[in-house]
């Protein structure tokens, strides 16, 4: 079982972005201090839901401040980036961290980001497969040319090469290039990831049954794509969730129901679509209560049991858990500490 934290740098009502980012950095440092496996960083633009606009930049900072823990993006929004530029950043972080960086990518949403960064709605609706293929080529090949509908350019050398880790570091990392993970929210994205044998990041809004169905679909599609059994069965998917640890049976839920709806309401309401399409927003209180029911929210034994149940039902043994739901720095650090001290020992 590999337990990591999921960091949004959430800006709660009454807070500024600097406070949210400081809490994000400290929670990641606390994750390493507490023996957790990884830190996963979200990317958002123009909204207080999350105030980190560059997950790779924050990953670089955290890789420099830590020595052991894996740092990944969850996710870098591919339609907002040129795949070559993102590939160069991923290779740089992979090489300079000794293989501790994971690149998670996703399609994002139909937000105004697409207008600001120039990708346009087509990059969101149709361009993700081409962008992903170019990104993978950049991380795997010595020379790359762009020959797609959106990205066209002459062949150029890949510098630095992502597979040029020093021998000892490559062996320790277990890979010659950075791990690439795809956020999947639909059968189409599951099949896309499976066709390339890329592990999935599954969202915190999904329950165990839905995640189990997506893993089963991934395995079927991966086998149909010709990937060998050891690759299909060994895929290291990641399950996103929420964690809040407290001694009393209802204390953790009470904390999150008091704090998260205000953040969700403020953050989600700030999203602006690029084409004025109608949005149906979740009720913040009901959504918070759903997350508390699905994930390790409660005393340590309950938290460990829920993680074990998810692993048994889905086969997923890697977790990215939102730990900043209280909105408070000290409480977040204590939450991370308890994950390491009180929950991890119950899972070994």
N, C-alpha and C positions, 0 to 999 in steps of 0.2 A: 504494500500500500504506500503510495507516494502522495503526501499531502502538501499542497501549496496554497498560497494566498492569491486572491484575485483583487487587484488594486484598480479602482476607478478614479481615485482622486476626486471623490464626490464632494461637491460644495453644498453643505447643508445651509438652511435658512439662517441668516445672521452672520455667516462666515464669508471671508474673502477667499479668492483663489490661492493666495499664498499660504493660508492656513491649511487648505485642503491638500496642497502639494507637500507641505511639510509633514503632514500626517501620513501621506502616501510613502514618502521616503523613510520615515521612522518605522512604519509598519513593515516595510521590506527588510530593513536592518534587523528588526526584532524577529522576523521570520528566520533569518539565518542564525541568530543567537539562540533561537528556540529549537533548532534542529529540524525545521521543516525542509521540504525538498525543493521548493520552487516559488517564484513570484511571477505572476502573470499581469501584464500592464495593458489597460484599455486605452483606446484613442477616441477622443470626441472633439468636435469643433463647434464653437459658438454657443455652447449650452453649459449650464452649471451641473448637469447630470454627471459630467466628468470633465475636469479642467486640464487634462493632459492632452495637448494637441499632437504630440509626437511620442508614440510609445517607444520608438527606437532611441530617441534622445534620452528619455528617462531611463531606458534600459542601460545605455552607456554609462550614465551616472552610477546606477546601482551596481553594475558589474565592476566598476572601479572601486566601490566602497565595500564590496564583499569578496570572499575568497572561495567559497564552496558552493553556494546555492545557485541553482539554474534560474536564469531570468528570461522570460519570454514575452512576446506581444500577444494580446488577446482582445482585440487583434489590430494589426495595421490594416487600414481600410484601403484595399488595393485600387479601387477606382479613383482615389484621390492622389495616387502616387504613380510616377513612371516606374514600371517594373525593374528597369535597369538601375535606377537610382536606389530603389529599395533593396535590390540584390547587392549592390555595392555596400550599402550600410550593413546588411546582414553578414556579408563576408567579413567586413572589418570587425564587427563585434564578435563573430565566431572565432576569428584568428587571434584577436588580442585578449580574449577571455579564456583561451585554452579550451574552447568547445563548450562553454556554459550557456550559450545563447540559443533560444528557439524562436523561430519566426512564425507567428500565427497570422494568417491573412483571412480576410472576409470581404464580402460584397458590400457591407454597410447597408444604408437605407436610401430612400429617394429624397435625401435632404438637400438643403441649399448649398452644402459643401460642393456638390457636383457643379454648381454654377460658379462658385468662387474659385475652385481649383481647375476649372476648364474641362473636366471630363465629360460633363453633360449627362443627360439621362440615359443615353445609349450605353455609356460605360458601365452604368449600374445594371441595366436590364439585359444587355447582350455581350458586353465586353469582358466579363470576368474570366471566361475560359482562355481567351487569347492572352490576357495579361498574366494569368497564372502560368501558362506554358512558357512565356518569355522569361518570367522570373525563375522558373525551374531550370531552363536552359542556361541562364546566367550563373546559377549556382553549381552547375554540373559540367559545363563545357569550357574548353580553352578559348574558343572564339565564337561570337554570336552575331547574327544578323537579324534585323527585324523585317519580317515578310508578311505581316498580318494586315488587317483592314485599318487598325488604329495606329500600330507601331511599325513604321517602315524606315530602315536605315541600313547603310552598308555594313559589312562584316567588320567587327572591331575585336581587339584582344580583351579578354577578361582579366582585369588587374584591380585588386589582388584576386588570385584564385582561392575560392572557398575551401578547396580540398588540399591546401598546402599547410595544414597544421603540422608542427613538428611531430616526429614519430611517436614520442611518448605521450604527447597531448592527444593525438588522434586516437591512440589506443585507449587512453583513459576516458575520452569522450564517447567512444564507441561508434564514431562516425567520422567520415572525412569531410563532411560539410554540415552546415547548420540544419537542425531538424526543422521541417516545414509542416505546419498544421493548418487545417482549413476549418473555419467556423461553418457549421452545417445547420440549416434550419428547414430544409425541404428535401424531398427525395431527389430532386435534380442536383442539388449541391452534394448530397451523399454519394450519388453515382459519379459525379465529377471527381471527388476526392478518392473514391475507391479505384477508379480507372487508373489513377497515378499512384496508388498504394500510399496515399497520404493519410495520416491519422486525423480524426475529427476532434473539434472542440464543440461540445454540446451545451446549450444554454441552460441557465439556472431556472428558467421558467418551465422546463420539461421535467416530468416525473420519470420514475424508473421504467415504467412500461413503454413510454414513448422512446426513451433512450435505448431500451433493449430492441425495439423494432428498428431503430435507425442503425444500430450495430449489426443486426441481422441482415438488413438491406445492404450495408457496406460490404459485408462478407460475401454475399451472393454476387454483387457487382464486381468485387475484386477477383473472385474466382472466374467469373465470366470474362474478365479482362486478361486472364492468363497468368495471374500472379501465383506463385507457389504456395502451398499450404502453410509453410512456416511464416511467410510474410502475412498471409491472411489472418492467421491465428495470433500472431505476435504483435499486431498493430496496437500502438500505445495511445489509444484515445484518451481524451481529457473531459471530465465532467465538471462543469461550473456549478457552483451552489453558494449558499450562505451559511456561515458558521457564527454562532454566538453561544458562548459557554457561560453557564451560571449554575449555582448549587441548587436553588429552588426549582421545582418542576415548571413553574410558569414565569420565572424571573427573566429568562432570556427573551422569551416571546414578548413579554411586557415591555422590555427595553426597546425592541425593534419596532413594535407597533406604535410606541410613542414618538420615535425619531424618524423612521424611514418614510412614512407617507408624506411628510412635509418636503423632504428631499426629492422624492419621486414626483410629487405634484409640480414642484418648481422646475425640476430638471426636464421632465418629459414634456411639459407644456411649452418649453422653450424651443423644441424642435420645429423647424420650418421646412415644409416640403418644397422641392424645386419647381413643381408644376401645380401647386395649389390643390393637390388631390386630397380627398377627405381622409381624415385619420380617426380611428377609433382608439382612444386611449384607455388603458386599464384603470380601474378604480384603485387608487393608491393603497387604501386600507385593506381591501380584499386581496390585492396582489401581495402585500406584506404578509398577511395571514397565510396565503398559499405558500410563500417561500418558507415560512416558519414550519409549516406542516411537512414540507418535502425534504428539508435539509437538516444538517446537524445543529439544531437550535435547542438548547436545553442543558441538562447536567451532562458531565463527561460520558457516563455510560450510555445514555440515550444517543448522544452524538456519535459515539463509536459504533453503536448498533445500526444507526441509519447509514453511516458510511459503509459498513460491512454488508448491509442489505442491498445497497446500490451496486456494490461490487459483485455480489453474488447474482443479482438479477440481470445485470448488464454485461458483466465481464470487464468493466472499466475499473482500473485500480489507480488511476491518476486523478487528482482532484484540484480544482482551483476555486478556493472558497473566499467569498467576500467577507472580510473581517471588520470593516469600518462602518457597519450599520448603526452603531451608536452615535456616530458623528463626533465623538470626543477622542482626543489624542491619547490620554492616559488609559481610557477604557479600551481603546483599540489595541494598544500595546499589551494590556493585561489579557485581552481576548486571545491574541496571538501566543502569548506566553502559556496560557492554559491549553491551547491546542497542542503545543509541544509537550508540556509537562503532564497533562492529565488525560488527553485523548490518545495521543500517539502510542503510549505504552499498552493501551487496551487493544490495539490493532496489530501488535506484533505476535 
